[in-house]
């Protein structure tokens, strides 16, 4: 599914065709979007005039309908969203020209959607992926450490990444067989694709492919 502005299009790979779905209530771009429990959530972003937004909507594919839910506490754009263990997490992003520091946790329930502000979260996340029941993030300020969030106790763990040189290596994440792949954006020969295995020691090793 592709989301942009108010218009929603559904691509059907089997038939190589597009179908128009229900429009969002408020058009915006550069927003966070993720699927949780079969529902699609879209929040924050920028409005038609470039203003930062804090609104949130949820899409039900069964009824083909968008519903406006509780807004975030602060408007922001460029943030990311992901679903972990039945909850929607939204982190990072900017508000005007200020780096957004707090993270927001949305607790998903059939009766209501409410936001819960969290502390000590990542700032300006450059890469993220859900690994099992945990969220893995990389911050722009220090890409020598992998930040791992455990939703069971709302705790963060920092795992050193075995790289040398600049702290701004630049990684993109991928998931393979329950392991996290870190693809380096640098062409420096010493920077290889790394594999993080939470069940092995050492945790990091070079990917053998």
N, C-alpha and C positions, 0 to 999 in steps of 0.2 A: 504494500500500500504506500502511496506517495501523498504527503500532506504539504499543501502550500496555500497561503492566503486563506480565503473562505472556501475555495473550491477544493473538493476532495475527489481523487481519482483512484480507482482500484484496478490494478493490473492483474490479468489472469494469464499466467505463463503458459498454461496448457493451450489456450486459444490465441495467444499473442494479441490480446485486445485490451481495451480500457473501458471501464464503466464509471459513470459519474455517480457519486454517493451524495448524501446529505451535506449541505454546507455548514461550516462552523458558524457559531453565533457572532463571533468577533474575528475579523481578519487580522492576521499578524504573521511575522516572519522571524527567522532566527530564534525559534522557540525550542523548548525541550519537549521531547515526545517519547513515550514508552508504553509497552503493553503490560498490563497486570490483570491476571485472572480473566483473560478473554476480553477485557475492555482496553480502549486506547485513551491515554491521557495526554493532553497538550496544555502547556502552561508557560507563562512569561513570554519573552520575545519583544519585538518592536511593532508598533502600530503603523498605520498608513502614513503618518507624518513623522515617523522616526522616533516617537516617544517610547520610553520603556514601559512595559506592561507587567502586571502582576496577576492577571486573570488566569483562570483554569477551566478547562472543559473536559468532559469524558464522552467518548463515543461508544455506543452499543451496536455492534454489527448485526445483532439479531433484529433490532428495531430500526436500524439505519437512522439513528438520531443522536445529535450532540446535546449534552446537558451542561449548563453552566454550574460550577460548584464553587466552593469557598476559594477566595483569592489568596495568593501568598501574602506574606507580611511586607515584602518589599518588591518593587518592580525591578526586573533585571532581564538581560538578554545574553545570549551566548552561553547559557548554562546547559547542563546535560541532565538527562533523566534515565533511570533504569528501574526495573522491577526486581526485587529480591525478597523471596519468602512472603509473597502476598502484599508487599508494601512498595510504594513509589518513593524513590529517593531523587531529589533534585539538588544539585550542588554546582558551585562555581558560577561563572558568568560575571557580568558587569552591570552596574546601575549608573547610567550616564557615563562618566569617565572614571568612576571609582571602582576598584576591585571589590567584588562582593565577597565578604568573609563568612557569613553564617550559612549553614546548611539547613535544609528543611526536609522534614520527614512527613510524608502523608500516610496516615494509617487507613488502609482500605477496609471498609465494612459495607455490607449490603444496605445499611440504613443511612449512613452518613459518610462524608469525606471531610476530614479535618486535617489541618497542618500542625505539626509539632516541631518547634525549632530546636536544633541540636547544637552542641558546642564542640569545639576542637575538631572541626572537619577540614577537609582539604580546600585549598584556595587555588583557583585557576587551574583546573584539571586539564591536562593535555591529552590524556588517554585513559580509558576505563574499560572494564570488562567484568562480567559476572562469572566467577569461578566457583562452581558448586553452589554453596549457600552463602558465599562471601563476595564482597565487592572489592575489586582491585583498582587502584588509582595511581596515576603519576602526576605530580605537581610540576608546574613550570619552573618553580624556584629551585628545585632539587631533584633531578632525574637520576640521582645515584641511589635513591631509595624508593622502594615499592610500598605504598600505603595500602593496607588490607583492613577492611571494615567487617566486623562480625556483628550482624544484627541481633544475635541472641542476647548479647550484653551491651550493645552499642559501644563497643570498644574498637580502638584502632591499634594496629601493629605495624611497625616499620621494619622492612626487610632490606638490608643493603644489597644493591645491585653491583655485581663485579665489573665495573668499568673504571677506566682511568681518564685523565685529561679533563676536559670541560665538563661542568655539571649539566650543561644544556646539550645532551646527546641527541635527544629527539627520538621517541619510541612510538610505535603503533602496536596495539595489542591484538592477539588472536587466541582462540581457544582450540585445542586439539587433544582429544582423549583425556579430558579432565586435567589438562595442564595449560599453563599460560605461556604463550609465545610473545617475546618482545623483539620486534623488528626495528633495527636501528635505521634512522634516516640519514646518518652520517656515512660518508664513503671512506672514512679512515679505516685502513686495513685491520686495525685491532678491534674494531667494533663488529661483532658477529651477531647473528640471530641467537638470542638466549631463550632457554626453556626453563620455566619455573614449575617445579613439582612440589606441591604442598605435603606430599606423603613420603618424600625421600630426603636424604641428607648426603651431600649438600643440596640445598634447595634449588640453586641455579647451576646450569651447565650449558655448554654450547649445543645448539640443536644439530643433530646429525643428518641433515638433509640439505 
